[in-house]
Amino acid sequence: MILLAESADFFEWFEVAWEHLYENRLYGVSLLIIFGLLGGKLISVIKFPKVTGYILIGILIGPSVLKFLSLEMVESFTIIRQVAIGFIGYTIGLELKFNKLKKTGKQVTIITLAQAFTTAILVCMSIVLFLTLINAEHAWTYGLILGAIATATAPAPILAVVKNYRTKGPVTDVLLPLVALDDAIGIMLFAILLSFGTSLLVANESVSLLNILLEPLIEIVLSVGIGLLIGLIITTIVKRFNREDDKFLMMVIVGFIFFGIGIGQAVHASAILLPMTIGIYITNSIEEKYKDRLTNTTDLFSGPILLSFFTIAGAELQLGLLTKIGEIGIIYLIVRVVGKYVGSTVSAKMVKAPKMVQKWIGLTLIPQAGVAIDMALTTQLRFEATPELAPYMQIGLSITTVILAATVIYEVVGLVIVKTALDKAGEIDAAVTDWQ
């Protein structure tokens, strides 16, 4: 009897301890890193990008499958997402040297604009046509908003593939600045089309072009202005104090990127454009050898954060949504890829970009994740927070469901296509490195 009582006490203690552990965020972060590393190693055996492994293992341990991480735990990792996006923007910025952009700047700008507007128009018109044919309501609201969201390309997984495989060549030279500029265009276009699309639902609401343009314009100006100021401060410190000390360099960079992320959140600046501007200023203001050292030292700090970020991305993806994507979702999935490919390929030929760019750049723009999800959630929040739009709340929910389901496919399949395209373009280094 005593033994049975002690056993019952032990199991009760174990159950309580497990419940506390299951709610512990440090335990959750440890799972992200440990399982993320495992997923990356396993997926690399079959020559897939490691970031695909991080996402797949995240799906496995997340709320949709094994439930090692609860939905509440995954949603609590906001700070990891914020820091990761900041470092992704900063790293992309470091790659945008003006002397390189002199050769590709015009091409990049034209290709970016062409693929963004082609994608937005094709997705919008396809959805409007479909909804009109089935006599559905609010076709233009759905079309305009989903068309705007379709322009977004996920820079994080693309950058991960580029770093993982040390890609180098004309496609990579165009791709990195393209995804950076694509975000700025996407933010502007989304703000305009969301305002216009929702205004169509309220007959007595006047549409002011100035009001529609003002909000995204302020966001971009604030992001660039604050980023330039922080970049100036960093380069001044790096040039004058202890610039031979890598630890000092890392702490300066990390401290000021955190500062930039915090300031950006306070004034509603772009989470990726602000740190990207910091990176652009630094890489064009200091000697090349210091740029490489800054990249190497900050990579050591950001490595586990980025690994956790991609594993979280997998854990967030709800597989059950795939069954709810519907006809609009299928149209979105297919037509967005067509728009990205046709827009970038045709424009690359028009500006006489290198043959490899013309052939493969379109396939590198398929991934879509964080920025698109943020746009979808912003749309849903607009419907929830605006009393006049309350009767149309289902539109916001439907758009969010479509985008969340689409990202499940784009994140996993898109990454493999990006790696394949860069491989076919001959830009993958045979010596694959562990950038984590």
DOMAR-59781 format. One record per residue (C-alpha): x, y, z. Coordinates in nm, 4 decimals. Layout:
<<X,Y,Z>>
...
***
This chain:
<<0.0000,0.0000,0.0000>>
<<0.2839,0.2342,0.0863>>
<<0.4511,0.1590,-0.2466>>
<<0.1278,0.2262,-0.4338>>
<<0.0848,0.5549,-0.2508>>
<<0.4440,0.6548,-0.3281>>
<<0.3955,0.5610,-0.6947>>
<<0.0800,0.7692,-0.7124>>
<<0.2635,1.0627,-0.5560>>
<<0.5485,1.0237,-0.8048>>
<<0.3165,1.0175,-1.1063>>
<<0.1280,1.3168,-0.9725>>
<<0.4578,1.5007,-0.9222>>
<<0.5755,1.4006,-1.2713>>
<<0.2486,1.5178,-1.4269>>
<<0.2760,1.8577,-1.2571>>
<<0.6451,1.8890,-1.3474>>
<<0.5716,1.8014,-1.7129>>
<<0.2920,2.0551,-1.7275>>
<<0.5256,2.3266,-1.5969>>
<<0.7979,2.2200,-1.8416>>
<<0.5504,2.2229,-2.1309>>
<<0.4716,2.5862,-2.0506>>
<<0.8371,2.6905,-2.0037>>
<<0.9622,2.9128,-2.2875>>
<<1.3292,2.8225,-2.2397>>
<<1.2334,2.4582,-2.2814>>
<<1.0481,2.5573,-2.5984>>
<<1.3485,2.7466,-2.7369>>
<<1.5737,2.4484,-2.6629>>
<<1.3425,2.2262,-2.8672>>
<<1.3508,2.4744,-3.1548>>
<<1.7303,2.4700,-3.1694>>
<<1.7902,2.0989,-3.1025>>
<<1.5206,1.9688,-3.3360>>
<<1.6002,2.2393,-3.5914>>
<<1.9615,2.1205,-3.6092>>
<<1.8403,1.7610,-3.6451>>
<<1.5998,1.8546,-3.9238>>
<<1.8707,2.0476,-4.1100>>
<<2.1162,1.7584,-4.0904>>
<<1.8624,1.4985,-4.2008>>
<<1.7319,1.7002,-4.4965>>
<<2.0855,1.7754,-4.6187>>
<<2.1386,1.4018,-4.6721>>
<<1.8992,1.4181,-4.9682>>
<<2.0536,1.7479,-5.0895>>
<<1.7593,1.9676,-4.9902>>
<<1.8175,2.3149,-4.8408>>
<<1.8654,2.2967,-4.4641>>
<<1.6031,2.5633,-4.4096>>
<<1.3481,2.3180,-4.5548>>
<<1.4508,2.0759,-4.2820>>
<<1.4029,2.3427,-4.0158>>
<<1.0510,2.4146,-4.1411>>
<<0.9528,2.0477,-4.1752>>
<<1.0809,1.9579,-3.8284>>
<<0.8937,2.2608,-3.6956>>
<<0.5713,2.1242,-3.8478>>
<<0.6478,1.7853,-3.6892>>
<<0.7046,1.9109,-3.3329>>
<<0.4401,2.1838,-3.3561>>
<<0.0720,2.1902,-3.2629>>
<<-0.0369,2.0294,-3.5925>>
<<0.1413,1.6941,-3.5390>>
<<0.3338,1.5802,-3.2276>>
<<0.2410,1.8831,-3.0128>>
<<0.5822,1.9055,-2.8409>>
<<0.5121,2.2788,-2.8633>>
<<0.1702,2.4155,-2.7808>>
<<-0.0018,2.6774,-2.9969>>
<<0.0265,2.9239,-2.7072>>
<<0.4007,2.8543,-2.6822>>
<<0.4545,2.9101,-3.0549>>
<<0.2594,3.2360,-3.0439>>
<<0.4715,3.3550,-2.7495>>
<<0.7940,3.3552,-2.9553>>
<<0.7248,3.7024,-3.0910>>
<<1.0616,3.8462,-2.9863>>
<<1.2499,3.5720,-3.1748>>
<<1.0578,3.6567,-3.4917>>
<<1.1237,4.0287,-3.4478>>
<<1.4974,3.9869,-3.3901>>
<<1.5335,3.7338,-3.6735>>
<<1.3584,3.9584,-3.9252>>
<<1.5838,4.2451,-3.8135>>
<<1.9006,4.0443,-3.8753>>
<<1.7671,3.9148,-4.2069>>
<<1.7109,4.2718,-4.3228>>
<<2.0536,4.3784,-4.1973>>
<<2.2273,4.0886,-4.3740>>
<<2.0514,4.1608,-4.7046>>
<<2.1549,4.5257,-4.6690>>
<<2.5196,4.4246,-4.6302>>
<<2.5038,4.2628,-4.9741>>
<<2.3835,4.5807,-5.1474>>
<<2.7036,4.7589,-5.2364>>
<<2.6586,5.0585,-5.4630>>
<<2.9536,4.9678,-5.6846>>
<<2.7821,4.6355,-5.7628>>
<<2.4428,4.7972,-5.8061>>
<<2.5847,5.0297,-6.0721>>
<<2.5976,4.7251,-6.2982>>
<<2.2629,4.5707,-6.2022>>
<<2.0658,4.8564,-6.0402>>
<<1.8591,4.9477,-6.3456>>
<<1.7923,4.5840,-6.4274>>
<<1.6941,4.5050,-6.0681>>
<<1.4550,4.8008,-6.0459>>
<<1.2772,4.7204,-6.3730>>
<<1.2546,4.3456,-6.3020>>
<<1.1259,4.4082,-5.9487>>
<<0.8564,4.6511,-6.0611>>
<<0.7545,4.4324,-6.3550>>
<<0.7185,4.1098,-6.1574>>
<<0.5388,4.2851,-5.8691>>
<<0.2782,4.4582,-6.0859>>
<<0.2362,4.1591,-6.3182>>
<<0.1710,3.9328,-6.0198>>
<<-0.0701,4.1776,-5.8565>>
<<-0.2693,4.2320,-6.1791>>
<<-0.2880,3.8636,-6.2769>>
<<-0.3911,3.7446,-5.9292>>
<<-0.6437,4.0267,-5.8920>>
<<-0.8056,3.9766,-6.2322>>
<<-0.8139,3.5955,-6.2013>>
<<-0.9941,3.6109,-5.8660>>
<<-1.2327,3.8830,-5.9845>>
<<-1.3165,3.6797,-6.2965>>
<<-1.3777,3.3617,-6.0971>>
<<-1.5950,3.5295,-5.8333>>
<<-1.7905,3.7140,-6.1021>>
<<-1.8581,3.3910,-6.2921>>
<<-2.0011,3.2251,-5.9814>>
<<-2.1981,3.5417,-5.8943>>
<<-2.0130,3.5917,-5.5649>>
<<-2.0185,3.9249,-5.3861>>
<<-1.7283,4.1646,-5.3248>>
<<-1.5130,4.0250,-5.6067>>
<<-1.3014,4.3395,-5.6395>>
<<-1.2311,4.3600,-5.2657>>
<<-1.1015,4.0016,-5.2648>>
<<-0.9088,4.0549,-5.5879>>
<<-0.7379,4.3807,-5.4919>>
<<-0.6273,4.2644,-5.1466>>
<<-0.5066,3.9185,-5.2529>>
<<-0.3352,4.0711,-5.5567>>
<<-0.1416,4.3061,-5.3305>>
<<-0.0407,4.0290,-5.0891>>
<<0.0714,3.8124,-5.3826>>
<<0.3545,4.0562,-5.4595>>
<<0.5375,3.9732,-5.1344>>
<<0.8400,3.7449,-5.1602>>
<<0.9939,3.5959,-4.8461>>
<<1.3552,3.7177,-4.8157>>
<<1.4420,3.4971,-4.5164>>
<<1.4395,3.1507,-4.6804>>
<<1.5998,3.2889,-4.9982>>
<<1.8841,3.4412,-4.7954>>
<<1.9204,3.1129,-4.6055>>
<<1.9651,2.9174,-4.9284>>
<<2.2139,3.1747,-5.0622>>
<<2.4223,3.1534,-4.7442>>
<<2.3872,2.7792,-4.6989>>
<<2.5187,2.7057,-5.0485>>
<<2.7467,3.0087,-5.0845>>
<<2.5835,3.0952,-5.4156>>
<<2.7589,3.3426,-5.6400>>
<<2.6842,3.4694,-5.9867>>
<<2.4525,3.6922,-6.1923>>
<<2.1290,3.5366,-6.0610>>
<<2.2355,3.5875,-5.6983>>
<<2.3532,3.9418,-5.7769>>
<<2.0057,4.0269,-5.9051>>
<<1.8100,3.8177,-5.6541>>
<<1.9302,3.9745,-5.3275>>
<<1.8614,4.3392,-5.4114>>
<<1.5416,4.2322,-5.5883>>
<<1.3855,4.0714,-5.2783>>
<<1.4948,4.3737,-5.0747>>
<<1.3286,4.6211,-5.3124>>
<<1.0314,4.3877,-5.3516>>
<<0.9453,4.4342,-4.9825>>
<<0.9401,4.8131,-5.0107>>
<<0.7159,4.7970,-5.3200>>
<<0.4945,4.5333,-5.1597>>
<<0.4410,4.7437,-4.8463>>
<<0.3386,5.0451,-5.0544>>
<<0.1142,4.8512,-5.2915>>
<<-0.0561,4.6595,-5.0121>>
<<-0.1355,4.9735,-4.8127>>
<<-0.2901,5.1361,-5.1211>>
<<-0.4943,4.8373,-5.2402>>
<<-0.6120,4.7420,-4.8895>>
<<-0.7476,5.0920,-4.8353>>
<<-0.9069,5.0987,-5.1794>>
<<-1.0467,4.7439,-5.1515>>
<<-1.2111,4.8045,-4.8130>>
<<-1.3458,5.1435,-4.9227>>
<<-1.5470,4.9674,-5.1952>>
<<-1.7504,4.7975,-4.9225>>
<<-1.8693,5.1226,-4.7638>>
<<-2.0648,5.3370,-5.0080>>
<<-2.0447,5.6594,-4.8070>>
<<-1.6710,5.6432,-4.7519>>
<<-1.4743,5.8764,-4.9741>>
<<-1.1432,5.7542,-5.1070>>
<<-0.8640,6.0057,-5.0638>>
<<-0.5543,5.9262,-5.2669>>
<<-0.3475,6.1392,-5.0288>>
<<-0.4643,5.9420,-4.7252>>
<<-0.4057,5.6119,-4.9024>>
<<-0.0490,5.7047,-4.9989>>
<<0.0467,5.8888,-4.6818>>
<<0.0627,5.5964,-4.4365>>
<<0.2996,5.3699,-4.6382>>
<<0.5077,5.6715,-4.7433>>
<<0.5590,5.7754,-4.3800>>
<<0.6539,5.4175,-4.2911>>
<<0.9173,5.4023,-4.5650>>
<<1.0617,5.7479,-4.4850>>
<<1.0854,5.6667,-4.1134>>
<<1.2482,5.3296,-4.1846>>
<<1.5134,5.4751,-4.4155>>
<<1.5782,5.7832,-4.2007>>
<<1.6232,5.5936,-3.8729>>
<<1.8251,5.3224,-4.0473>>
<<2.0657,5.5774,-4.1977>>
<<2.1141,5.7469,-3.8582>>
<<2.1878,5.4188,-3.6800>>
<<2.4184,5.3113,-3.9636>>
<<2.6111,5.6381,-3.9266>>
<<2.6492,5.5818,-3.5513>>
<<2.7726,5.2243,-3.5991>>
<<3.0295,5.3109,-3.8654>>
<<3.1588,5.6014,-3.6560>>
<<3.2086,5.3736,-3.3540>>
<<3.3632,5.0942,-3.5603>>
<<3.6131,5.3278,-3.7263>>
<<3.7253,5.4994,-3.4054>>
<<3.7169,5.2406,-3.1279>>
<<3.8608,4.8887,-3.0937>>
<<3.7982,4.7972,-3.4528>>
<<4.0417,4.5058,-3.4299>>
<<3.8324,4.3416,-3.1558>>
<<3.5702,4.1079,-3.3071>>
<<3.3807,4.0778,-2.9798>>
<<3.3476,4.4538,-2.9625>>
<<3.2289,4.4680,-3.3235>>
<<2.9650,4.2041,-3.2582>>
<<2.8329,4.3780,-2.9471>>
<<2.8114,4.7126,-3.1276>>
<<2.6189,4.5606,-3.4184>>
<<2.3871,4.3504,-3.2034>>
<<2.3175,4.6355,-2.9626>>
<<2.2292,4.8862,-3.2312>>
<<2.0232,4.6418,-3.4411>>
<<1.8204,4.5666,-3.1282>>
<<1.7922,4.9421,-3.0766>>
<<1.6735,4.9879,-3.4349>>
<<1.4164,4.7081,-3.4035>>
<<1.2796,4.8621,-3.0835>>
<<1.2628,5.2149,-3.2239>>
<<1.1032,5.0802,-3.5414>>
<<0.8269,4.9082,-3.3456>>
<<0.7608,5.2239,-3.1436>>
<<0.7115,5.4431,-3.4522>>
<<0.5609,5.1683,-3.6741>>
<<0.8512,5.1575,-3.9186>>
<<0.9132,4.8598,-4.1482>>
<<1.0547,4.5616,-3.9576>>
<<1.2809,4.4671,-4.2475>>
<<1.3455,4.7949,-4.4325>>
<<1.4921,4.9756,-4.1293>>
<<1.7635,4.7164,-4.0453>>
<<1.8263,4.6689,-4.4181>>
<<1.9063,5.0398,-4.4427>>
<<2.1530,4.9993,-4.1536>>
<<2.3285,4.7228,-4.3461>>
<<2.3329,4.9248,-4.6694>>
<<2.4901,5.2252,-4.4968>>
<<2.7548,5.0135,-4.3222>>
<<2.8597,4.8103,-4.6254>>
<<2.9027,5.1267,-4.8338>>
<<3.0869,5.3227,-4.5631>>
<<3.3607,5.0927,-4.4370>>
<<3.6449,4.8908,-4.5865>>
<<3.5615,4.5527,-4.7355>>
<<3.7623,4.3640,-4.4727>>
<<3.5546,4.5142,-4.1924>>
<<3.2327,4.4305,-4.3740>>
<<3.3357,4.0629,-4.3863>>
<<3.4285,4.0641,-4.0185>>
<<3.1018,4.2302,-3.9216>>
<<2.9111,3.9652,-4.1176>>
<<3.1070,3.6749,-3.9689>>
<<3.0806,3.7923,-3.6087>>
<<2.7102,3.8746,-3.6225>>
<<2.6371,3.5435,-3.7983>>
<<2.7683,3.3670,-3.4877>>
<<2.5146,3.5549,-3.2760>>
<<2.2207,3.5379,-3.5166>>
<<2.2712,3.1709,-3.6176>>
<<2.0592,3.0084,-3.3432>>
<<1.8035,3.2904,-3.3680>>
<<1.7521,3.2339,-3.7412>>
<<1.7416,2.8570,-3.6952>>
<<1.4721,2.9039,-3.4287>>
<<1.2881,3.1475,-3.6561>>
<<1.2543,2.8950,-3.9388>>
<<1.1569,2.6159,-3.6988>>
<<0.8898,2.8459,-3.5531>>
<<0.7714,2.9155,-3.9091>>
<<0.7136,2.5427,-3.9495>>
<<0.5437,2.5065,-3.6118>>
<<0.3083,2.7942,-3.6990>>
<<0.1876,2.6287,-4.0177>>
<<-0.1467,2.4598,-3.9520>>
<<-0.1785,2.1621,-4.1853>>
<<-0.5545,2.1552,-4.1330>>
<<-0.5814,2.4781,-4.3288>>
<<-0.4808,2.2974,-4.6496>>
<<-0.8263,2.1414,-4.6656>>
<<-0.9887,2.4861,-4.6393>>
<<-0.7957,2.6661,-4.9121>>
<<-1.0832,2.6376,-5.1620>>
<<-1.1015,2.7530,-5.5236>>
<<-0.9769,3.1044,-5.4465>>
<<-0.6742,2.9569,-5.2716>>
<<-0.5903,2.7303,-5.5644>>
<<-0.6193,3.0241,-5.8064>>
<<-0.3940,3.2297,-5.5776>>
<<-0.1342,2.9519,-5.5525>>
<<-0.1073,2.8938,-5.9267>>
<<-0.1527,3.2445,-6.0678>>
<<0.0942,3.4025,-5.8227>>
<<0.3693,3.1672,-5.9474>>
<<0.2752,3.2444,-6.3077>>
<<0.2860,3.6192,-6.2377>>
<<0.6252,3.6039,-6.0678>>
<<0.7740,3.3902,-6.3430>>
<<0.6285,3.5723,-6.6435>>
<<0.6847,3.9221,-6.5030>>
<<1.0471,3.8617,-6.4098>>
<<1.1391,3.6569,-6.7183>>
<<0.9901,3.8972,-6.9732>>
<<1.1350,4.2052,-6.8030>>
<<1.4766,4.0380,-6.7686>>
<<1.4770,3.9831,-7.1444>>
<<1.3665,4.3431,-7.2060>>
<<1.6595,4.4864,-7.0068>>
<<1.8979,4.2317,-7.1648>>
<<1.9959,4.0731,-6.8340>>
<<2.2390,3.7778,-6.8487>>
<<2.0910,3.4624,-7.0009>>
<<2.0988,3.2764,-6.6688>>
<<1.9021,3.5580,-6.5037>>
<<1.6419,3.5502,-6.7820>>
<<1.6049,3.1754,-6.7456>>
<<1.6052,3.1219,-6.3689>>
<<1.5233,3.4419,-6.1778>>
<<1.1467,3.3772,-6.1940>>
<<1.1725,3.0453,-6.0093>>
<<1.3699,3.1997,-5.7222>>
<<1.0809,3.4304,-5.6258>>
<<0.8262,3.1666,-5.5226>>
<<0.8787,3.1505,-5.1399>>
<<0.6262,3.3478,-4.9395>>
<<0.5912,3.3617,-4.5625>>
<<0.6290,3.6258,-4.2920>>
<<0.5572,3.9454,-4.4867>>
<<0.2523,3.7929,-4.6564>>
<<0.1198,3.6564,-4.3260>>
<<0.1647,4.0006,-4.1676>>
<<-0.0321,4.1530,-4.4567>>
<<-0.3108,3.8959,-4.4154>>
<<-0.3339,3.9539,-4.0405>>
<<-0.3312,4.3303,-4.0994>>
<<-0.6252,4.2822,-4.3361>>
<<-0.8155,4.0806,-4.0764>>
<<-0.7403,4.3409,-3.8089>>
<<-0.8676,4.6191,-4.0383>>
<<-1.2033,4.4403,-4.0687>>
<<-1.2203,4.3702,-3.6946>>
<<-1.1201,4.7208,-3.5848>>
<<-1.3368,4.9220,-3.8249>>
<<-1.7064,4.9334,-3.7211>>
<<-1.8248,5.0025,-4.0760>>
<<-1.6538,4.6844,-4.1962>>
<<-1.7902,4.4573,-3.9206>>
<<-2.0602,4.3044,-4.1484>>
<<-1.7844,4.1985,-4.3899>>
<<-1.5537,4.0339,-4.1330>>
<<-1.5743,3.7026,-4.3179>>
<<-1.3724,3.8559,-4.6023>>
<<-1.0790,3.9213,-4.3703>>
<<-1.1011,3.5704,-4.2233>>
<<-1.1176,3.4112,-4.5692>>
<<-0.8129,3.6041,-4.6943>>
<<-0.6133,3.5082,-4.3838>>
<<-0.7037,3.1398,-4.4298>>
<<-0.5979,3.1450,-4.7963>>
<<-0.2609,3.3077,-4.7198>>
<<-0.1805,3.0850,-4.4204>>
<<-0.2601,2.7726,-4.6218>>
<<-0.0628,2.8945,-4.9228>>
<<0.2480,2.9590,-4.7138>>
<<0.2542,2.5934,-4.6062>>
<<0.3088,2.4988,-4.9705>>
<<0.5232,2.7960,-5.0736>>
<<0.7624,2.7545,-4.7804>>
<<0.8347,2.3861,-4.8349>>
<<0.8092,2.3471,-5.2132>>
<<0.9355,2.6966,-5.2941>>
<<1.2660,2.6481,-5.1146>>
<<1.3463,2.3337,-5.3099>>
<<1.2685,2.5188,-5.6339>>
<<1.4951,2.8103,-5.5327>>
<<1.7830,2.5731,-5.4611>>
<<1.7229,2.3870,-5.7892>>
<<1.7131,2.7105,-5.9898>>
<<2.0400,2.8370,-5.8402>>
<<2.1938,2.4952,-5.8994>>
<<2.0857,2.4925,-6.2647>>
<<2.2261,2.8443,-6.3001>>
<<2.5626,2.7068,-6.1864>>
<<2.5875,2.9328,-5.8810>>
<<2.6013,2.6772,-5.5996>>
<<2.9380,2.6143,-5.4422>>
<<3.0251,2.2460,-5.4344>>
<<3.1458,2.2835,-5.0733>>
<<2.8230,2.3194,-4.8772>>
<<2.8820,2.5028,-4.5510>>
<<2.6993,2.5013,-4.2216>>
<<2.6115,2.8679,-4.1875>>
<<2.4604,2.7865,-3.8516>>
***
